[in-house]
Amino acid sequence: MISPTCPSAVPSTSAPPRRASRTVTSRRSAAWRSRAVALDPFADPAPPREDLPDSDWCERVVVGRGSKHSDHEGDTLVVRAFTREDVPDVATLLLGSGMSGFPTERRTLEVYLAGAIGAFPFGTYLVGVLNGEVVATVGVSFNADTRRKFTTLAPPVDEAYLSDLTVLEERRGGGLGVAMLRGAEAFARAMKSDEMWLHVALKKPKVCALYADNGYSVAGIDPGLFGWRGRLLMRRKMFE
């Protein structure tokens, strides 16, 4: 069910909003202070943050023209956090994506996903719902505990990290992937992240171009071993 607080649909756009003109403590310095407090056994526990999205968060994104067809142009994609009821749909999307980094046996993957629900909002899968059907998903993480461990090209642990963006195969090329990306960026802004980071395999030049066309720049290159498993680390500022 769509939350009544879900904002009105907004067109998909590549320009990030400007940060509100108010004094804001640096997220990195805030993270540093929270780590310092955690190391002090006599310190009072840090109060829970009340400025983060709750489980009813959602974003309505107007789908733009796709790279292959315009069947969904003008439609509204509702992006929200996944729930236990969404686990089978998210598993289907991930298993059909051809990506790696998660269990590839369906039952194991569903157990893994169900266990991840409690990590919200610091780590979650977002789902894109079109006319009542889950058609896309993407993983978003906001600390080291909710993402994979990287031996090279590790993104900052205190910034947003995007992974596993995928759309149902029969609906690809219609702008839903970019709309899903916009929804993930909206969630990152709600989480007060200054930047979004992601990895892209070098063997997928069209995906690299998609992110570049939507404001992401290359922050690092891992050529891999003799060209195998090479990848880019890309980032984009969430506020100007």
C-alpha positions as CSV (number, residue, x, y, z in Angstrom):
1,M,0.0,0.0,0.0
2,I,1.3,3.4,-0.9
3,S,1.8,5.8,2.0
4,P,-0.5,8.9,1.9
5,T,2.6,11.0,2.7
6,C,4.3,10.0,-0.5
7,P,5.2,13.2,-2.3
8,S,3.8,14.1,-5.7
9,A,5.6,12.7,-8.7
10,V,8.5,14.7,-10.0
11,P,10.1,14.5,-13.5
12,S,13.3,12.5,-13.8
13,T,16.1,15.0,-13.9
14,S,19.9,14.9,-13.7
15,A,20.4,18.1,-11.8
16,P,20.8,17.6,-8.0
17,P,18.9,20.1,-5.8
18,R,20.7,22.8,-4.0
19,R,21.2,22.2,-0.3
20,A,19.0,24.4,1.9
21,S,20.7,27.5,3.1
22,R,21.1,26.6,6.8
23,T,24.0,25.7,9.0
24,V,24.6,21.9,8.8
25,T,27.2,19.9,10.6
26,S,29.5,18.0,8.3
27,R,28.4,14.4,8.0
28,R,32.0,13.2,8.1
29,S,32.7,15.2,11.3
30,A,29.5,13.9,12.8
31,A,30.5,10.3,12.0
32,W,34.0,11.0,13.5
33,R,32.4,12.2,16.7
34,S,30.0,9.2,16.9
35,R,33.0,6.9,16.6
36,A,34.9,8.8,19.3
37,V,31.9,8.4,21.6
38,A,31.6,4.7,20.9
39,L,35.2,4.3,22.0
40,D,34.6,5.9,25.4
41,P,33.0,3.3,27.7
42,F,31.9,6.0,30.1
43,A,30.2,8.2,27.5
44,D,26.4,8.5,27.4
45,P,24.9,6.6,24.4
46,A,24.3,8.8,21.4
47,P,20.6,9.6,21.1
48,P,18.8,8.1,18.1
49,R,18.5,10.4,15.1
50,E,15.1,11.7,14.4
51,D,15.8,13.3,11.1
52,L,16.0,10.1,9.1
53,P,13.3,8.5,6.9
54,D,10.9,6.0,8.4
55,S,9.5,2.8,6.9
56,D,6.7,4.8,5.2
57,W,9.2,6.7,3.0
58,C,8.5,6.8,-0.7
59,E,9.2,8.8,-3.8
60,R,7.1,9.2,-6.9
61,V,9.2,9.6,-10.0
62,V,7.9,10.4,-13.5
63,V,9.5,8.1,-16.0
64,G,11.3,9.7,-18.9
65,R,11.9,8.5,-22.4
66,G,13.8,5.2,-22.5
67,S,16.9,4.3,-24.6
68,K,15.0,1.7,-26.6
69,H,11.3,2.5,-26.3
70,S,8.9,5.0,-24.7
71,D,6.2,2.6,-23.4
72,H,6.6,3.9,-19.9
73,E,7.2,7.6,-20.7
74,G,5.1,9.7,-18.4
75,D,4.2,6.9,-16.1
76,T,4.8,7.2,-12.3
77,L,7.2,4.9,-10.6
78,V,6.7,4.6,-6.9
79,V,10.0,4.0,-5.1
80,R,9.9,2.7,-1.5
81,A,11.8,0.4,0.9
82,F,11.1,-3.3,0.4
83,T,9.1,-5.3,2.9
84,R,8.8,-9.0,3.7
85,E,6.0,-9.3,1.1
86,D,8.4,-8.0,-1.5
87,V,11.2,-10.5,-0.8
88,P,10.1,-13.0,-3.6
89,D,9.9,-10.2,-6.2
90,V,13.3,-8.7,-5.2
91,A,14.8,-12.2,-5.4
92,T,13.4,-12.7,-8.9
93,L,14.9,-9.4,-10.0
94,L,18.3,-10.1,-8.6
95,L,18.5,-13.7,-9.9
96,G,17.5,-12.4,-13.3
97,S,20.0,-9.6,-13.3
98,G,23.2,-11.6,-14.2
99,M,25.0,-9.8,-11.3
100,S,26.9,-11.4,-8.5
101,G,27.7,-10.6,-4.9
102,F,24.6,-12.2,-3.3
103,P,23.4,-15.8,-2.9
104,T,22.5,-17.4,-6.2
105,E,20.2,-20.1,-4.8
106,R,16.7,-18.8,-4.5
107,R,15.8,-20.0,-1.0
108,T,19.2,-18.9,0.4
109,L,18.7,-15.5,-1.3
110,E,15.2,-15.1,0.2
111,V,16.5,-15.8,3.7
112,Y,19.3,-13.3,3.1
113,L,16.9,-10.6,2.0
114,A,14.4,-11.3,4.8
115,G,17.3,-10.8,7.3
116,A,18.2,-7.5,5.7
117,I,14.9,-5.8,6.3
118,G,15.8,-4.9,9.9
119,A,18.8,-2.9,8.7
120,F,16.5,-0.1,7.4
121,P,17.3,2.8,7.0
122,F,21.0,2.3,7.0
123,G,20.9,-0.5,4.5
124,T,17.9,-1.6,2.4
125,Y,16.7,-2.6,-1.0
126,L,14.3,-0.1,-2.6
127,V,11.7,-1.4,-5.0
128,G,10.1,0.4,-7.9
129,V,6.3,-0.2,-8.3
130,L,4.5,0.5,-11.5
131,N,0.7,0.0,-11.6
132,G,0.9,-2.3,-8.6
133,E,3.8,-4.5,-9.9
134,V,7.4,-4.5,-8.6
135,V,9.4,-3.9,-11.7
136,A,12.8,-2.7,-10.4
137,T,15.0,-2.8,-7.4
138,V,18.3,-1.3,-6.1
139,G,20.4,-1.7,-3.0
140,V,21.4,1.4,-0.9
141,S,23.8,1.4,2.0
142,F,25.0,4.1,4.4
143,N,27.6,2.4,6.5
144,A,30.2,-0.3,6.4
145,D,28.0,-2.8,8.3
146,T,25.4,-2.9,5.5
147,R,27.6,-3.4,2.4
148,R,30.1,-5.8,1.0
149,K,33.7,-5.6,1.9
150,F,36.0,-4.2,-0.7
151,T,39.7,-4.9,-1.1
152,T,40.1,-2.2,-3.8
153,L,38.3,0.9,-4.7
154,A,36.4,1.0,-1.4
155,P,33.8,3.9,-1.3
156,P,33.7,6.1,1.9
157,V,32.0,4.3,4.7
158,D,30.1,7.4,5.7
159,E,28.5,8.1,2.3
160,A,25.7,6.5,0.3
161,Y,26.6,3.4,-1.8
162,L,24.4,2.1,-4.6
163,S,24.4,-1.5,-5.9
164,D,22.4,-4.1,-7.7
165,L,20.2,-1.8,-9.8
166,T,18.1,-3.9,-12.0
167,V,14.8,-3.9,-13.9
168,L,12.6,-6.8,-15.1
169,E,14.1,-8.0,-18.4
170,E,10.9,-7.5,-20.4
171,R,10.7,-3.9,-19.2
172,R,14.3,-2.8,-19.8
173,G,15.1,0.1,-22.1
174,G,12.0,2.1,-21.1
175,G,13.5,4.6,-18.7
176,L,12.7,2.6,-15.5
177,G,16.3,2.2,-14.6
178,V,17.0,5.9,-14.6
179,A,13.8,6.5,-12.7
180,M,14.9,4.0,-10.1
181,L,18.2,5.7,-9.8
182,R,16.4,9.0,-9.2
183,G,14.4,7.4,-6.4
184,A,17.6,6.0,-4.8
185,E,19.2,9.5,-4.9
186,A,16.1,10.9,-3.3
187,F,16.5,8.4,-0.5
188,A,20.2,9.3,-0.1
189,R,19.2,12.9,0.3
190,A,16.6,12.0,2.9
191,M,19.5,10.2,4.7
192,K,21.5,13.4,4.6
193,S,24.3,11.9,2.4
194,D,26.5,14.4,0.5
195,E,27.5,11.9,-2.2
196,M,26.3,8.7,-3.9
197,W,29.0,6.1,-4.8
198,L,28.8,3.0,-6.9
199,H,30.9,0.4,-8.9
200,V,30.4,-0.5,-12.5
201,A,32.1,-3.4,-14.4
202,L,34.4,-2.2,-17.2
203,K,32.8,-5.0,-19.4
204,K,29.5,-3.0,-19.3
205,P,30.3,0.2,-21.2
206,K,26.6,1.0,-21.8
207,V,26.0,1.0,-18.0
208,C,29.1,3.1,-17.5
209,A,27.7,5.6,-20.0
210,L,24.3,5.6,-18.4
211,Y,25.8,6.7,-15.1
212,A,28.0,9.2,-16.7
213,D,25.1,10.7,-18.6
214,N,23.3,11.1,-15.3
215,G,25.9,13.1,-13.5
216,Y,28.4,10.4,-12.2
217,S,32.1,10.9,-12.6
218,V,34.9,8.4,-12.3
219,A,36.7,8.4,-8.9
220,G,38.9,5.4,-9.5
221,I,39.7,2.6,-11.9
222,D,40.6,-1.1,-11.0
223,P,41.8,-2.7,-14.3
224,G,41.4,-6.1,-12.8
225,L,43.7,-9.1,-13.5
226,F,44.6,-9.0,-17.2
227,G,41.3,-7.2,-17.9
228,W,39.2,-9.7,-15.9
229,R,36.8,-8.2,-13.3
230,G,37.9,-4.7,-14.0
231,R,35.6,-1.9,-12.7
232,L,35.1,1.8,-12.1
233,L,34.3,3.6,-8.9
234,M,31.9,6.4,-9.7
235,R,30.3,9.1,-7.6
236,R,27.9,12.0,-7.7
237,K,27.1,14.9,-5.4
238,M,23.6,14.8,-3.9
239,F,23.5,18.5,-3.2
240,E,25.1,21.5,-4.9
